[in-house]
Amino acid sequence: MPIVSITILPQSVEKKTEMSRVITDEINRITGIPKDAIVIAFHELPAENFATNGEMLFEKFKRIPPEQ
């Protein structure tokens, strides 16, 4: 039974559902492992726990306009 662990910034249920479907489909396609044996675990961490290029993501997100 494959267990896929994804550490990510908080996402909507809809986005996590789509990600889990696509990942499950691809693991099934590549390995032939039945989809019901594939487990996806999301570990959501707040933006203040991430940095890229020396900048905290919560600071970077303040400058990005929200999705329309």
DSSP file (Angstrom, degrees, kcal/mol; ACC not computed):
  #  RESIDUE AA STRUCTURE BP1 BP2  ACC     N-H-->O    O-->H-N    N-H-->O    O-->H-N    TCO  KAPPA ALPHA  PHI   PSI    X-CA   Y-CA   Z-CA
    1    1 A M              0   0    0      0, 0.0     2,-0.2     0, 0.0    37,-0.2   0.000 360.0 360.0 360.0 111.6    0.0    0.0    0.0
    2    2 A P        -     0   0    0      0, 0.0    37,-2.6     0, 0.0     2,-0.5  -0.527 360.0-161.0 -72.2 139.0    1.7    3.2   -1.1
    3    3 A I  E     -a   39   0A   0     -2,-0.2     2,-0.5    35,-0.2    37,-0.2  -0.977   3.4-162.4-121.1 116.1    1.4    6.2    1.3
    4    4 A V  E     -a   40   0A   0     35,-3.2    37,-3.3    -2,-0.5     2,-0.5  -0.873   3.9-160.4-100.7 124.8    2.0    9.6   -0.3
    5    5 A S  E     -a   41   0A   0     -2,-0.5     2,-0.5    35,-0.2    37,-0.2  -0.924   6.6-171.2-110.1 124.0    2.7   12.4    2.2
    6    6 A I  E     -a   42   0A   0     35,-3.1    37,-3.3    -2,-0.5     2,-0.6  -0.962   8.6-162.6-119.5 119.4    2.3   15.9    1.0
    7    7 A T  E     +a   43   0A   0     -2,-0.5     2,-0.3    35,-0.2    37,-0.2  -0.901  32.6 151.3 -99.8 125.3    3.4   18.9    3.1
    8    8 A I  E     -a   44   0A   0     35,-2.3    37,-2.2    -2,-0.6     3,-0.1  -0.958  50.5 -93.1-151.2 157.9    1.7   22.0    1.8
    9    9 A L  S    S-     0   0    0     -2,-0.3    34,-0.0    35,-0.2    35,-0.0  -0.430  73.2 -68.8 -67.4 155.8    0.4   25.4    2.6
   10   10 A P        -     0   0    0      0, 0.0     2,-0.3     0, 0.0    -1,-0.2  -0.195  63.6-178.9 -53.0 135.1   -3.3   25.3    3.5
   11   11 A Q        -     0   0    0     -3,-0.1    33,-0.0     1,-0.0     2,-0.0  -0.884  30.6 -93.2-132.2 161.4   -5.5   24.6    0.5
   12   12 A S     >  -     0   0    0     -2,-0.3     4,-2.3     1,-0.1     5,-0.2  -0.331  35.2-114.2 -71.0 158.7   -9.2   24.2   -0.1
   13   13 A V  H  > S+     0   0    0      1,-0.2     4,-2.6     2,-0.2     5,-0.2   0.873 117.8  57.4 -59.5 -37.4  -10.9   20.8    0.1
   14   14 A E  H  > S+     0   0    0      2,-0.2     4,-2.2     1,-0.2    -1,-0.2   0.912 107.5  45.7 -62.3 -43.0  -11.6   21.1   -3.7
   15   15 A K  H  > S+     0   0    0      2,-0.2     4,-2.6     1,-0.2    -2,-0.2   0.907 113.8  48.4 -67.6 -41.6   -7.9   21.5   -4.5
   16   16 A K  H  X S+     0   0    0     -4,-2.3     4,-2.6     2,-0.2    -2,-0.2   0.882 110.1  53.1 -66.2 -36.6   -6.8   18.7   -2.2
   17   17 A T  H  X S+     0   0    0     -4,-2.6     4,-2.1    -5,-0.2    -2,-0.2   0.935 111.4  45.6 -62.2 -46.1   -9.5   16.5   -3.7
   18   18 A E  H  X S+     0   0    0     -4,-2.2     4,-2.6     2,-0.2     5,-0.2   0.923 113.3  49.6 -64.3 -43.9   -8.2   17.2   -7.2
   19   19 A M  H  X S+     0   0    0     -4,-2.6     4,-2.7     1,-0.2     5,-0.3   0.927 111.7  48.5 -60.3 -44.5   -4.6   16.7   -6.2
   20   20 A S  H  X S+     0   0    0     -4,-2.6     4,-2.3     1,-0.2    -1,-0.2   0.880 111.9  49.8 -65.6 -36.5   -5.4   13.3   -4.5
   21   21 A R  H  X S+     0   0    0     -4,-2.1     4,-2.7    -5,-0.2    -2,-0.2   0.949 113.7  44.3 -65.4 -48.4   -7.4   12.2   -7.6
   22   22 A V  H  X S+     0   0    0     -4,-2.6     4,-2.3     2,-0.2    -2,-0.2   0.924 116.0  46.6 -63.9 -45.6   -4.6   13.0  -10.1
   23   23 A I  H  X S+     0   0    0     -4,-2.7     4,-2.5    -5,-0.2     5,-0.2   0.925 113.9  48.3 -63.7 -44.9   -1.8   11.5   -7.9
   24   24 A T  H  X S+     0   0    0     -4,-2.3     4,-2.5    -5,-0.3    -2,-0.2   0.932 111.3  50.4 -60.6 -46.4   -3.9    8.4   -7.3
   25   25 A D  H  X S+     0   0    0     -4,-2.7     4,-2.5     1,-0.2    -1,-0.2   0.908 112.5  46.9 -58.8 -42.9   -4.6    8.0  -11.0
   26   26 A E  H  X S+     0   0    0     -4,-2.3     4,-2.6     2,-0.2     5,-0.3   0.899 111.5  49.0 -70.6 -40.5   -1.0    8.4  -11.9
   27   27 A I  H  X>S+     0   0    0     -4,-2.5     4,-2.7     2,-0.2     6,-0.5   0.927 113.9  48.2 -62.5 -42.8    0.3    5.9   -9.3
   28   28 A N  H  X5S+     0   0    0     -4,-2.5     4,-2.3    -5,-0.2    -2,-0.2   0.924 112.9  47.9 -61.1 -45.5   -2.3    3.5  -10.5
   29   29 A R  H  <5S+     0   0    0     -4,-2.5    -2,-0.2    -5,-0.2    -1,-0.2   0.911 117.9  40.2 -63.0 -44.0   -1.4    4.0  -14.1
   30   30 A I  H  <5S+     0   0    0     -4,-2.6    -2,-0.2    -5,-0.1    -1,-0.2   0.899 131.6  22.1 -74.5 -41.7    2.4    3.6  -13.6
   31   31 A T  H  <5S-     0   0    0     -4,-2.7    -3,-0.2    -5,-0.3    -2,-0.2   0.705  89.2-129.5-102.8 -22.8    2.4    0.8  -11.0
   32   32 A G     << +     0   0    0     -4,-2.3    -4,-0.2    -5,-0.5    -3,-0.1   0.493  54.9 150.3  80.7   2.3   -0.9   -1.0  -11.5
   33   33 A I        -     0   0    0     -6,-0.5    -1,-0.3     1,-0.1    -2,-0.1  -0.503  57.6-100.3 -67.6 134.6   -1.6   -0.8   -7.8
   34   34 A P    >   -     0   0    0      0, 0.0     3,-1.9     0, 0.0     4,-0.3  -0.270  24.9-126.3 -58.5 140.7   -5.3   -0.7   -7.2
   35   35 A K  G >  S+     0   0    0      1,-0.3     3,-1.5     2,-0.2    -2,-0.1   0.830 107.6  61.5 -58.2 -34.3   -6.6    2.9   -6.4
   36   36 A D  G 3  S+     0   0    0      1,-0.3    -1,-0.3     3,-0.0    -3,-0.0   0.584 100.2  55.9 -73.0  -6.2   -8.2    1.8   -3.2
   37   37 A A  G <  S+     0   0    0     -3,-1.9     2,-0.5     2,-0.0    -1,-0.3   0.446  87.9  93.9 -99.0  -2.4   -4.8    0.8   -1.8
   38   38 A I    <   -     0   0    0     -3,-1.5     2,-0.4    -4,-0.3   -35,-0.2  -0.808  58.5-164.1 -97.9 125.9   -3.2    4.2   -2.4
   39   39 A V  E     -a    3   0A   0    -37,-2.6   -35,-3.2    -2,-0.5     2,-0.5  -0.919   5.2-164.8-113.2 132.2   -3.3    6.6    0.5
   40   40 A I  E     -a    4   0A   0     -2,-0.4     2,-0.5   -37,-0.2   -35,-0.2  -0.973   5.9-168.4-115.1 126.1   -2.7   10.4    0.3
   41   41 A A  E     -a    5   0A   0    -37,-3.3   -35,-3.1    -2,-0.5     2,-0.5  -0.967   6.0-156.3-117.5 123.8   -1.9   12.3    3.5
   42   42 A F  E     -a    6   0A   0     -2,-0.5     2,-0.6   -37,-0.2   -35,-0.2  -0.852   5.3-169.0 -99.1 130.1   -1.9   16.1    3.5
   43   43 A H  E     -a    7   0A   0    -37,-3.3   -35,-2.3    -2,-0.5     2,-0.5  -0.933  12.6-160.7-117.7 103.7    0.1   17.9    6.1
   44   44 A E  E     -a    8   0A   0     -2,-0.6   -35,-0.2   -37,-0.2   -37,-0.1  -0.736  10.2-177.8 -92.7 128.5   -0.9   21.6    6.0
   45   45 A L        -     0   0    0    -37,-2.2    -2,-0.0    -2,-0.5     5,-0.0  -0.948  31.1-104.7-122.2 144.8    1.5   24.1    7.6
   46   46 A P    >   -     0   0    0      0, 0.0     3,-2.3     0, 0.0     4,-0.1  -0.275  31.3-111.5 -67.7 155.1    0.9   27.8    7.9
   47   47 A A  G >  S+     0   0    0      1,-0.3     3,-1.8     2,-0.2    11,-0.7   0.759 113.5  70.2 -58.7 -26.3    2.8   30.2    5.6
   48   48 A E  G 3  S+     0   0    0      1,-0.3    -1,-0.3     9,-0.2     8,-0.0   0.547  92.9  59.4 -72.0  -2.1    4.8   31.5    8.5
   49   49 A N  G <  S+     0   0    0     -3,-2.3     2,-0.3     7,-0.0    -1,-0.3   0.318  99.9  68.8-101.6   6.4    6.6   28.1    8.6
   50   50 A F    <   +     0   0    0     -3,-1.8     7,-2.3    -4,-0.1     8,-0.4  -0.942  53.3 177.1-127.8 147.2    7.9   28.4    5.1
   51   51 A A  E     -B   56   0B   0     -2,-0.3     2,-0.4     5,-0.3     5,-0.2  -0.993   6.3-169.7-142.9 146.2   10.6   30.5    3.4
   52   52 A T  E >  S-B   55   0B   0      3,-2.2     3,-2.1    -2,-0.3    -2,-0.0  -0.998  76.3  -0.3-133.6 141.0   12.0   30.7   -0.1
   53   53 A N  T 3  S-     0   0    0     -2,-0.4    -1,-0.1     1,-0.3     3,-0.1   0.822 131.4 -57.6  53.9  33.6   15.0   32.6   -1.3
   54   54 A G  T 3  S+     0   0    0      1,-0.2     2,-0.4    -3,-0.0    -1,-0.3   0.574 114.7 112.4  77.6  10.0   15.4   33.9    2.3
   55   55 A E  E <  S-B   52   0B   0     -3,-2.1    -3,-2.2     4,-0.0    -1,-0.2  -0.957  70.3-120.4-120.4 132.3   11.9   35.4    2.4
   56   56 A M  E >>  -B   51   0B   0     -2,-0.4     4,-1.8    -5,-0.2     3,-0.7  -0.469  21.1-134.0 -66.8 135.5    9.1   34.2    4.6
   57   57 A L  H 3> S+     0   0    0     -7,-2.3     4,-3.0   -10,-0.6     5,-0.2   0.847 102.5  60.7 -63.9 -34.5    6.1   33.2    2.5
   58   58 A F  H 3> S+     0   0    0    -11,-0.7     4,-0.8    -8,-0.4    -1,-0.3   0.851 107.2  47.5 -63.4 -30.1    3.6   35.0    4.6
   59   59 A E  H <> S+     0   0    0     -3,-0.7     4,-0.5     2,-0.2     3,-0.4   0.904 112.3  48.8 -71.8 -42.2    5.4   38.3    3.8
   60   60 A K  H >< S+     0   0    0     -4,-1.8     3,-1.3     1,-0.2     4,-0.5   0.896 107.2  55.9 -63.2 -40.8    5.5   37.4    0.1
   61   61 A F  H >< S+     0   0    0     -4,-3.0     3,-0.8     1,-0.3    -1,-0.2   0.761  93.7  68.5 -66.5 -24.5    1.8   36.5    0.1
   62   62 A K  H 3< S+     0   0    0     -4,-0.8    -1,-0.3    -3,-0.4    -2,-0.2   0.801 102.6  46.8 -62.3 -26.7    0.9   40.0    1.4
   63   63 A R  T << S+     0   0    0     -3,-1.3    -1,-0.2    -4,-0.5    -2,-0.2   0.563  95.0  87.7 -92.3 -10.2    2.1   41.4   -1.9
   64   64 A I  S <  S-     0   0    0     -3,-0.8     3,-0.1    -4,-0.5     0, 0.0  -0.795  80.3-125.2 -94.3 125.2    0.2   38.9   -4.1
   65   65 A P        -     0   0    0      0, 0.0     3,-0.1     0, 0.0    -2,-0.1  -0.364  35.0 -99.4 -65.7 148.0   -3.4   39.8   -5.0
   66   66 A P        -     0   0    0      0, 0.0     2,-0.0     0, 0.0    -5,-0.0  -0.231  47.0 -87.1 -64.6 156.7   -6.1   37.2   -4.0
   67   67 A E              0   0    0      1,-0.1    -3,-0.0    -3,-0.1     0, 0.0  -0.355 360.0 360.0 -62.1 141.6   -7.4   34.9   -6.7
   68   68 A Q              0   0    0     -3,-0.1    -1,-0.1    -2,-0.0     0, 0.0   0.422 360.0 360.0 -89.5 360.0  -10.3   36.3   -8.7
